[in-house]
């Protein structure tokens, strides 16, 4: 008699596990899409900044162009520093 009561519970638990794994897959695919969209937007922002620098140079506004170049360089430096700090353990493991 107890096996009859347990069988439906086991069936529901396995379907729950299946739905959880499906939810994880969907979440990771959404997270990956957000990652790629964010990377694409960042790249296109850099392209726009470079176009603006070229426009500043063409119109003779070299101070504005230089200021934009400095902000781009500082932003990239801090991003690389952040990546280094976040991955310091893996970098040390690879190098040493």
Buried (B, 14 or more C-beta within 10 A) or exposed (E): EEEEEEEEEEEEEEEEEEEEEEEEEEEEEEEEEEEEEEEEEEEEEEEEBEEBBEEBBEEEBEEBBEEBBEEBEEEEEEEEEEEEEEEEEEEEEEEE
